[in-house]
Amino acid sequence: MSLAVRGSVRKRLLATLLGGMLLVWLAAAVLTAWETREEMQELLDAHLAQNASLLAAQIGHEIDEGELENVEPLHKYARNVAFQIWTGGDTLLLRSAEAPAARLSATEEGFSDATVEGRSWRVFSHWDTRREYLVQVGEAADTREHLADEVLVKLVQPLLVALPLSGLLIWFSVGGALKPLGRIGAALARRDPHHLAPIEGEAPKEIAPMVEHLNALLARVRASLENERRFTSDAAHELRTPLAALKTQLQVAQGAAEAGEREQAIAKAVAAGDRATRLVEQLLTLARLEHDAWQGQAAAVDLHALAAQALAESAQLAAGKGIRLSLAGESGLAITGHAGLLAILLRNLIDNALRHTPSNTEVSVGIRRVADEIVLEVQDQGPGIPAAERENALRRFHRLEGAAAGGSGLGLSIVARIAELHDARLELLEGAGGRGLLARLRFPARADQP
């Protein structure tokens, strides 16, 4: 299954960060605009109220209307602020030049919004302390809106400059943060298929686990390739001997002058062929085990029934050598595993025992439950394996000194591998009475076992 490349981490990060920042800034701008308008309205209302109070406090007979009308505006917004002074609330006493002749608002106290002569006003009305004069101060609504808009523009302008600058900063920051990934990718691209050394150098905390897992994968691949090379080399070496013997015996049979000599050479050739066949079968079994192809087929396996079948298959060979076979233990003891692999395990243990056990002796198989384990034991009465050599006996193609001819050195290594795949412990011990070899395997018992 090919890798589907979808999108870019850089583009996704940039879109997320820039989009998120833009949304946050827009929300902040809207909130700022709303709050600014509210604050501006309150500030301008406060100025209206203050002006009205000052005018009401200074009303007197000496006020000259002409002087008030001729006051020059001191600010560009001054002509948009108007006032009126009404006697008794219905007779206009004074007004500013920009104030309309009609009353600004019908309200006699406090703030109000009014439209006079087609123009909108914000008005504050206030009576003097003797309630003789009504003062109304108004400000054109369009002026207030214009002033608020100018303030908002001044607030937004820095944001408009800062947004692209922030975008550039995010762009370069994301690019810098992703550089380690680019370096790792470039380093892997430059490697040839045989360069499986771990990736070295510094890596950010976020991608360090990925690099560690990748290094672990490279280590497993390297170990697998080394095992394959060593396995191929050892297998070629081991196959060379029986094939050479087969060729030699066939040549002897071909050149033999007497029938007896020819028959003897042919028998030896058949024996060499059997040895080569057995070695190839074991090599194929070991190759399948290395790929762990069995795990999808694991099920409950009755060890007692499987052992009985393996002993039945070996009965003819045992009878030919004058060796007795026995099976002891409880029936129905099951473990979780692969029946085919466990059958290979039993055949290898029984075959190894038969190969090393002298005539008129016994090879026994025992199965029992001990606590949370199912114990399988295969015992012979041969020479056994010295304690110092038992670990080496589990290595591939390792033959002990004085071992019976015909062995390939793979039987016990296959047993050890099958045991490992089934989470079982393999122990090579001294047999009963200090004689022979006791191969003991401890399998985890199934939860449904009584």
SEVO-248874 format. One record per residue (C-alpha): residue number from 1; x, y, z. Coordinates in Angstrom, 3 decimals, always signed. Layout:
# SEVO-248874
[NUM [X Y Z]],
...
END
This chain:
# SEVO-248874
[1 [+0.000 +0.000 +0.000]],
[2 [+1.533 +3.283 -1.111]],
[3 [+1.757 +6.329 +1.107]],
[4 [-0.875 +8.958 +0.345]],
[5 [+0.539 +12.488 +0.613]],
[6 [-2.140 +14.905 +1.706]],
[7 [-1.533 +18.552 +2.365]],
[8 [+1.471 +20.261 +3.876]],
[9 [+2.308 +20.648 +7.549]],
[10 [+3.772 +24.080 +6.821]],
[11 [+0.646 +25.266 +5.003]],
[12 [-1.630 +23.767 +7.631]],
[13 [+0.267 +25.478 +10.446]],
[14 [+0.356 +28.783 +8.613]],
[15 [-3.341 +28.617 +7.759]],
[16 [-4.227 +27.702 +11.336]],
[17 [-2.028 +30.341 +12.962]],
[18 [-2.758 +33.163 +10.532]],
[19 [-6.461 +32.334 +10.374]],
[20 [-6.703 +32.079 +14.127]],
[21 [-4.804 +35.318 +14.619]],
[22 [-6.993 +37.091 +12.035]],
[23 [-10.159 +35.898 +13.742]],
[24 [-8.865 +36.952 +17.152]],
[25 [-7.882 +40.359 +15.840]],
[26 [-11.212 +40.846 +14.110]],
[27 [-13.037 +39.929 +17.291]],
[28 [-10.775 +42.271 +19.249]],
[29 [-11.356 +45.054 +16.692]],
[30 [-15.132 +44.637 +16.854]],
[31 [-15.067 +44.608 +20.644]],
[32 [-12.723 +47.611 +20.696]],
[33 [-14.948 +49.515 +18.268]],
[34 [-18.033 +48.846 +20.350]],
[35 [-16.354 +49.775 +23.622]],
[36 [-14.706 +52.847 +22.060]],
[37 [-18.038 +54.129 +20.767]],
[38 [-19.616 +53.574 +24.148]],
[39 [-16.791 +55.389 +25.930]],
[40 [-16.824 +58.226 +23.380]],
[41 [-20.562 +58.703 +23.794]],
[42 [-20.200 +58.794 +27.569]],
[43 [-17.296 +61.257 +27.342]],
[44 [-19.155 +63.584 +24.962]],
[45 [-22.304 +63.345 +27.088]],
[46 [-20.233 +64.344 +30.091]],
[47 [-18.978 +67.422 +28.220]],
[48 [-22.550 +68.386 +27.305]],
[49 [-23.673 +68.074 +30.920]],
[50 [-20.677 +70.070 +32.142]],
[51 [-21.274 +72.887 +29.656]],
[52 [-24.964 +73.074 +30.552]],
[53 [-24.142 +73.277 +34.261]],
[54 [-21.630 +76.074 +33.688]],
[55 [-24.108 +78.075 +31.625]],
[56 [-26.892 +77.623 +34.194]],
[57 [-24.559 +78.800 +36.966]],
[58 [-23.641 +82.042 +35.138]],
[59 [-27.060 +83.160 +33.898]],
[60 [-27.643 +86.803 +34.877]],
[61 [-29.112 +90.054 +33.609]],
[62 [-25.726 +91.155 +32.342]],
[63 [-25.514 +88.408 +29.614]],
[64 [-25.188 +90.061 +26.205]],
[65 [-26.682 +88.003 +23.421]],
[66 [-24.647 +89.773 +20.795]],
[67 [-21.398 +88.915 +22.490]],
[68 [-22.337 +85.245 +22.622]],
[69 [-23.336 +85.117 +18.995]],
[70 [-20.077 +86.687 +17.818]],
[71 [-17.747 +84.318 +19.697]],
[72 [-15.258 +82.858 +17.210]],
[73 [-14.989 +79.055 +17.231]],
[74 [-11.706 +77.825 +18.702]],
[75 [-11.885 +74.256 +17.337]],
[76 [-13.045 +72.603 +14.137]],
[77 [-15.897 +70.915 +16.006]],
[78 [-16.971 +74.051 +17.909]],
[79 [-19.763 +75.084 +15.457]],
[80 [-21.323 +71.627 +15.865]],
[81 [-22.025 +72.329 +19.565]],
[82 [-24.966 +74.675 +20.218]],
[83 [-26.783 +76.028 +23.273]],
[84 [-30.095 +77.710 +24.041]],
[85 [-31.364 +79.545 +27.143]],
[86 [-35.108 +79.595 +27.597]],
[87 [-36.974 +81.755 +30.102]],
[88 [-39.586 +79.654 +31.805]],
[89 [-38.874 +76.960 +29.266]],
[90 [-40.907 +78.593 +26.479]],
[91 [-39.307 +81.990 +25.707]],
[92 [-35.913 +81.962 +23.963]],
[93 [-33.537 +84.296 +25.795]],
[94 [-30.202 +83.433 +24.210]],
[95 [-28.789 +80.971 +21.689]],
[96 [-25.490 +80.372 +19.983]],
[97 [-25.044 +81.188 +16.326]],
[98 [-25.159 +77.522 +15.276]],
[99 [-28.223 +76.717 +17.349]],
[100 [-31.596 +76.515 +15.593]],
[101 [-34.405 +78.930 +16.518]],
[102 [-36.648 +76.063 +17.533]],
[103 [-36.181 +74.338 +20.852]],
[104 [-33.529 +71.600 +20.673]],
[105 [-35.504 +69.079 +22.710]],
[106 [-38.866 +68.797 +24.424]],
[107 [-37.138 +67.124 +27.379]],
[108 [-36.633 +69.485 +30.291]],
[109 [-34.054 +67.535 +32.295]],
[110 [-31.334 +65.109 +31.249]],
[111 [-30.212 +63.605 +27.961]],
[112 [-32.330 +63.126 +24.880]],
[113 [-32.027 +62.617 +21.119]],
[114 [-33.921 +64.979 +18.850]],
[115 [-34.203 +66.036 +15.223]],
[116 [-34.569 +69.789 +14.562]],
[117 [-34.854 +71.294 +11.079]],
[118 [-33.712 +68.016 +9.546]],
[119 [-30.576 +67.615 +11.681]],
[120 [-30.072 +65.097 +14.510]],
[121 [-28.846 +66.348 +17.882]],
[122 [-27.730 +64.881 +21.178]],
[123 [-29.153 +67.259 +23.808]],
[124 [-28.692 +67.800 +27.530]],
[125 [-31.373 +69.924 +29.277]],
[126 [-30.876 +71.557 +32.685]],
[127 [-32.722 +74.145 +34.844]],
[128 [-30.904 +76.718 +36.929]],
[129 [-31.170 +76.556 +40.715]],
[130 [-34.179 +78.954 +40.837]],
[131 [-35.860 +77.086 +37.960]],
[132 [-36.273 +80.309 +35.974]],
[133 [-34.079 +79.440 +33.007]],
[134 [-33.850 +76.225 +30.987]],
[135 [-30.448 +75.596 +29.442]],
[136 [-30.136 +73.144 +26.546]],
[137 [-26.756 +72.190 +25.096]],
[138 [-26.723 +70.037 +21.985]],
[139 [-24.155 +68.390 +19.746]],
[140 [-24.758 +67.334 +16.163]],
[141 [-25.043 +63.545 +15.885]],
[142 [-23.035 +63.401 +12.655]],
[143 [-20.148 +65.156 +14.394]],
[144 [-20.142 +62.617 +17.211]],
[145 [-20.134 +59.746 +14.687]],
[146 [-17.345 +61.349 +12.692]],
[147 [-15.268 +61.845 +15.819]],
[148 [-15.820 +58.225 +16.905]],
[149 [-14.881 +56.986 +13.413]],
[150 [-11.642 +58.962 +13.467]],
[151 [-10.711 +57.502 +16.837]],
[152 [-11.428 +53.986 +15.547]],
[153 [-9.320 +54.582 +12.454]],
[154 [-6.415 +55.662 +14.647]],
[155 [-6.826 +52.484 +16.698]],
[156 [-7.105 +50.138 +13.710]],
[157 [-4.207 +51.548 +11.695]],
[158 [-1.505 +49.954 +13.905]],
[159 [-3.327 +46.606 +13.645]],
[160 [-3.305 +46.786 +9.855]],
[161 [+0.453 +47.271 +9.945]],
[162 [+1.063 +44.659 +12.644]],
[163 [-1.009 +41.901 +10.956]],
[164 [+1.230 +41.403 +7.883]],
[165 [+4.323 +41.770 +10.052]],
[166 [+2.984 +39.075 +12.390]],
[167 [+2.213 +36.911 +9.349]],
[168 [+5.818 +37.194 +8.155]],
[169 [+7.069 +36.406 +11.649]],
[170 [+4.844 +33.309 +11.812]],
[171 [+5.955 +32.272 +8.301]],
[172 [+9.649 +32.363 +9.181]],
[173 [+9.050 +30.835 +12.623]],
[174 [+7.160 +27.869 +11.181]],
[175 [+9.813 +27.416 +8.528]],
[176 [+12.555 +27.432 +11.145]],
[177 [+10.660 +25.012 +13.380]],
[178 [+10.225 +22.537 +10.496]],
[179 [+13.862 +22.634 +9.404]],
[180 [+14.824 +19.603 +11.563]],
[181 [+12.246 +17.513 +9.686]],
[182 [+13.737 +18.661 +6.413]],
[183 [+17.232 +17.785 +7.596]],
[184 [+16.137 +14.314 +8.687]],
[185 [+14.339 +13.739 +5.382]],
[186 [+17.384 +14.908 +3.404]],
[187 [+19.678 +12.679 +5.481]],
[188 [+17.480 +9.656 +4.794]],
[189 [+17.243 +10.506 +1.080]],
[190 [+21.055 +10.570 +0.780]],
[191 [+21.435 +7.113 +2.305]],
[192 [+21.930 +3.999 +0.241]],
[193 [+19.897 +0.848 +1.079]],
[194 [+22.780 -0.620 +3.079]],
[195 [+23.288 +2.400 +5.321]],
[196 [+21.172 +1.509 +8.361]],
[197 [+23.081 +3.379 +11.050]],
[198 [+20.950 +5.385 +13.499]],
[199 [+20.146 +9.025 +12.783]],
[200 [+22.352 +11.232 +14.929]],
[201 [+22.311 +14.888 +15.894]],
[202 [+19.911 +17.160 +17.749]],
[203 [+16.144 +16.971 +17.332]],
[204 [+13.331 +19.023 +18.879]],
[205 [+11.444 +17.418 +21.751]],
[206 [+8.307 +17.019 +19.615]],
[207 [+9.978 +14.900 +16.907]],
[208 [+12.538 +13.162 +19.131]],
[209 [+10.148 +10.182 +19.759]],
[210 [+9.693 +9.781 +15.987]],
[211 [+13.470 +9.762 +15.473]],
[212 [+13.897 +7.253 +18.301]],
[213 [+11.259 +4.942 +16.805]],
[214 [+12.865 +5.314 +13.380]],
[215 [+16.279 +4.446 +14.833]],
[216 [+14.730 +1.424 +16.561]],
[217 [+13.226 +0.348 +13.229]],
[218 [+16.583 +0.777 +11.490]],
[219 [+18.196 -1.314 +14.229]],
[220 [+15.610 -4.080 +13.749]],
[221 [+16.058 -4.004 +9.986]],
[222 [+19.837 -4.086 +10.406]],
[223 [+19.613 -7.032 +12.808]],
[224 [+17.191 -8.811 +10.482]],
[225 [+19.494 -8.361 +7.493]],
[226 [+22.472 -9.556 +9.516]],
[227 [+20.490 -12.598 +10.634]],
[228 [+19.448 -13.304 +7.060]],
[229 [+23.027 -13.027 +5.809]],
[230 [+24.328 -15.215 +8.606]],
[231 [+21.470 -17.668 +8.115]],
[232 [+22.078 -17.871 +4.359]],
[233 [+25.803 -18.338 +4.859]],
[234 [+25.337 -21.019 +7.495]],
[235 [+22.630 -22.777 +5.474]],
[236 [+24.838 -22.840 +2.370]],
[237 [+27.669 -24.260 +4.449]],
[238 [+25.468 -26.917 +6.029]],
[239 [+23.882 -27.969 +2.739]],
[240 [+27.279 -28.296 +1.102]],
[241 [+28.195 -31.349 +3.222]],
[242 [+25.180 -33.632 +2.493]],
[243 [+25.106 -32.586 -1.156]],
[244 [+28.808 -33.306 -1.535]],
[245 [+28.302 -36.682 +0.177]],
[246 [+25.356 -37.424 -2.118]],
[247 [+27.401 -36.588 -5.219]],
[248 [+30.355 -38.664 -3.992]],
[249 [+28.242 -41.739 -3.257]],
[250 [+26.482 -41.489 -6.606]],
[251 [+29.856 -41.301 -8.340]],
[252 [+31.010 -44.359 -6.356]],
[253 [+27.833 -46.220 -7.344]],
[254 [+28.304 -45.191 -10.946]],
[255 [+31.850 -46.577 -11.047]],
[256 [+31.260 -49.637 -8.860]],
[257 [+32.046 -52.964 -10.528]],
[258 [+30.265 -55.164 -8.004]],
[259 [+26.589 -55.077 -7.120]],
[260 [+27.263 -55.073 -3.372]],
[261 [+29.496 -52.055 -3.580]],
[262 [+26.953 -50.308 -5.792]],
[263 [+24.083 -51.033 -3.389]],
[264 [+26.106 -49.778 -0.441]],
[265 [+26.941 -46.516 -2.266]],
[266 [+23.306 -46.033 -3.245]],
[267 [+22.205 -46.567 +0.370]],
[268 [+24.690 -43.970 +1.534]],
[269 [+23.487 -41.597 -1.189]],
[270 [+19.898 -42.078 -0.030]],
[271 [+20.981 -41.352 +3.557]],
[272 [+22.744 -38.166 +2.376]],
[273 [+19.634 -37.191 +0.433]],
[274 [+17.464 -37.768 +3.514]],
[275 [+19.789 -35.604 +5.544]],
[276 [+19.651 -32.828 +2.931]],
[277 [+15.851 -33.108 +2.781]],
[278 [+15.549 -32.867 +6.556]],
[279 [+17.889 -29.881 +6.639]],
[280 [+15.896 -28.058 +3.940]],
[281 [+12.632 -28.734 +5.794]],
[282 [+14.091 -27.358 +9.015]],
[283 [+15.465 -24.311 +7.225]],
[284 [+12.046 -23.603 +5.725]],
[285 [+10.449 -24.009 +9.145]],
[286 [+12.925 -21.610 +10.710]],
[287 [+12.349 -19.087 +7.921]],
[288 [+8.590 -19.165 +8.561]],
[289 [+9.190 -18.651 +12.266]],
[290 [+11.334 -15.583 +11.617]],
[291 [+8.394 -13.890 +9.902]],
[292 [+5.924 -14.645 +12.720]],
[293 [+3.305 -15.720 +10.186]],
[294 [+1.559 -17.964 +12.702]],
[295 [+0.115 -15.351 +15.073]],
[296 [-3.099 -14.806 +13.135]],
[297 [-3.894 -18.533 +13.466]],
[298 [-3.397 -18.953 +17.229]],
[299 [-6.042 -21.046 +18.972]],
[300 [-6.498 -23.486 +21.864]],
[301 [-4.208 -26.506 +21.444]],
[302 [-4.502 -29.754 +23.457]],
[303 [-0.883 -30.593 +24.278]],
[304 [-1.677 -34.134 +25.415]],
[305 [-3.417 -35.010 +22.150]],
[306 [-0.646 -33.330 +20.123]],
[307 [+2.058 -35.250 +22.009]],
[308 [+0.216 -38.539 +21.460]],
[309 [+0.088 -37.836 +17.717]],
[310 [+3.807 -36.948 +17.595]],
[311 [+4.734 -40.139 +19.451]],
[312 [+2.597 -42.208 +17.064]],
[313 [+4.421 -40.685 +14.085]],
[314 [+7.785 -41.575 +15.666]],
[315 [+6.753 -45.096 +16.735]],
[316 [+8.218 -46.850 +13.680]],
[317 [+11.587 -45.128 +14.049]],
[318 [+11.665 -45.892 +17.792]],
[319 [+10.754 -49.549 +17.196]],
[320 [+13.541 -49.874 +14.627]],
[321 [+16.047 -48.695 +17.244]],
[322 [+14.525 -50.743 +20.070]],
[323 [+13.467 -47.639 +22.039]],
[324 [+10.293 -47.498 +24.115]],
[325 [+8.017 -44.447 +23.965]],
[326 [+5.759 -43.351 +26.824]],
[327 [+3.298 -40.530 +27.492]],
[328 [+2.246 -39.536 +30.999]],
[329 [+0.178 -36.725 +32.404]],
[330 [-3.251 -35.166 +32.324]],
[331 [-5.309 -35.094 +29.164]],
[332 [-7.183 -32.003 +28.050]],
[333 [-4.496 -29.526 +29.110]],
[334 [-4.631 -26.806 +26.455]],
[335 [-2.533 -23.744 +25.718]],
[336 [-2.956 -20.879 +23.261]],
[337 [-0.771 -21.364 +20.228]],
[338 [-0.325 -22.668 +16.699]],
[339 [-0.941 -26.408 +16.421]],
[340 [+1.391 -26.828 +13.434]],
[341 [+4.324 -25.101 +15.122]],
[342 [+3.776 -26.974 +18.389]],
[343 [+3.728 -30.243 +16.439]],
[344 [+7.102 -29.287 +14.910]],
[345 [+8.392 -28.510 +18.414]],
[346 [+7.346 -31.941 +19.718]],
[347 [+8.706 -33.773 +16.663]],
[348 [+12.064 -32.026 +17.009]],
[349 [+12.309 -32.835 +20.728]],
[350 [+11.296 -36.480 +20.204]],
[351 [+13.537 -36.858 +17.145]],
[352 [+16.469 -35.348 +19.059]],
[353 [+15.837 -37.757 +21.947]],
[354 [+15.606 -40.783 +19.618]],
[355 [+18.766 -39.729 +17.823]],
[356 [+20.830 -39.680 +21.027]],
[357 [+19.198 -42.455 +23.067]],
[358 [+20.783 -45.955 +22.854]],
[359 [+18.768 -49.087 +22.181]],
[360 [+16.721 -50.769 +24.896]],
[361 [+16.076 -47.461 +26.665]],
[362 [+13.084 -45.179 +26.901]],
[363 [+12.032 -41.742 +25.674]],
[364 [+9.238 -40.309 +27.803]],
[365 [+6.912 -37.347 +27.361]],
[366 [+5.134 -35.828 +30.351]],
[367 [+2.482 -33.110 +30.577]],
[368 [+1.197 -31.627 +33.811]],
[369 [-0.181 -28.433 +35.322]],
[370 [+1.888 -26.507 +37.879]],
[371 [+0.181 -23.390 +39.268]],
[372 [-0.487 -21.083 +36.291]],
[373 [+1.706 -23.023 +33.870]],
[374 [+1.414 -26.095 +31.653]],
[375 [+4.696 -28.036 +31.834]],
[376 [+5.835 -30.207 +28.916]],
[377 [+8.845 -32.505 +29.435]],
[378 [+10.700 -34.755 +27.008]],
[379 [+13.357 -36.990 +28.581]],
[380 [+15.845 -39.413 +27.046]],
[381 [+18.561 -41.668 +28.450]],
[382 [+21.396 -40.623 +26.174]],
[383 [+24.664 -38.896 +27.031]],
[384 [+22.914 -35.594 +27.810]],
[385 [+24.416 -32.136 +27.352]],
[386 [+27.027 -30.728 +29.730]],
[387 [+25.804 -27.699 +31.668]],
[388 [+28.443 -25.477 +30.062]],
[389 [+27.242 -26.414 +26.557]],
[390 [+23.480 -26.125 +27.015]],
[391 [+23.274 -22.495 +25.962]],
[392 [+25.326 -23.144 +22.842]],
[393 [+23.122 -26.125 +22.010]],
[394 [+20.284 -23.683 +21.262]],
[395 [+22.294 -21.822 +18.623]],
[396 [+21.701 -22.471 +14.946]],
[397 [+23.906 -25.084 +13.257]],
[398 [+25.763 -25.787 +16.488]],
[399 [+26.725 -29.419 +16.952]],
[400 [+28.090 -30.844 +20.145]],
[401 [+31.223 -32.925 +20.145]],
[402 [+30.408 -36.584 +19.888]],
[403 [+26.869 -35.881 +18.626]],
[404 [+25.191 -38.502 +16.493]],
[405 [+25.717 -38.189 +12.772]],
[406 [+22.959 -36.811 +10.588]],
[407 [+22.050 -33.871 +12.772]],
[408 [+21.861 -30.395 +11.301]],
[409 [+22.235 -28.363 +14.484]],
[410 [+18.839 -26.758 +13.929]],
[411 [+16.464 -28.936 +15.969]],
[412 [+16.900 -27.310 +19.373]],
[413 [+17.202 -23.797 +17.894]],
[414 [+13.807 -24.300 +16.218]],
[415 [+12.388 -25.553 +19.530]],
[416 [+13.759 -22.460 +21.291]],
[417 [+12.251 -20.127 +18.678]],
[418 [+8.811 -21.774 +18.814]],
[419 [+8.919 -21.598 +22.621]],
[420 [+9.772 -17.896 +22.448]],
[421 [+6.848 -17.222 +20.107]],
[422 [+4.506 -18.917 +22.587]],
[423 [+5.896 -17.051 +25.632]],
[424 [+7.212 -20.346 +26.987]],
[425 [+10.420 -20.937 +28.944]],
[426 [+12.748 -23.658 +27.658]],
[427 [+15.089 -25.364 +30.113]],
[428 [+17.695 -28.032 +29.288]],
[429 [+18.320 -30.087 +32.431]],
[430 [+19.975 -33.238 +33.537]],
[431 [+17.783 -36.329 +33.241]],
[432 [+16.582 -38.546 +36.055]],
[433 [+19.371 -40.344 +37.857]],
[434 [+21.948 -38.028 +36.306]],
[435 [+21.505 -39.653 +32.907]],
[436 [+20.234 -38.227 +29.657]],
[437 [+18.673 -34.868 +28.834]],
[438 [+15.439 -33.415 +30.169]],
[439 [+13.934 -30.716 +27.921]],
[440 [+11.291 -28.818 +29.921]],
[441 [+8.962 -26.145 +28.559]],
[442 [+6.703 -23.998 +30.706]],
[443 [+3.702 -22.583 +28.804]],
[444 [+1.281 -20.009 +30.246]],
[445 [-2.003 -21.751 +31.097]],
[446 [-5.213 -20.524 +29.474]],
[447 [-7.605 -18.559 +31.645]],
[448 [-10.406 -21.062 +30.948]],
[449 [-8.361 -24.022 +32.274]],
[450 [-9.708 -25.482 +35.526]],
END
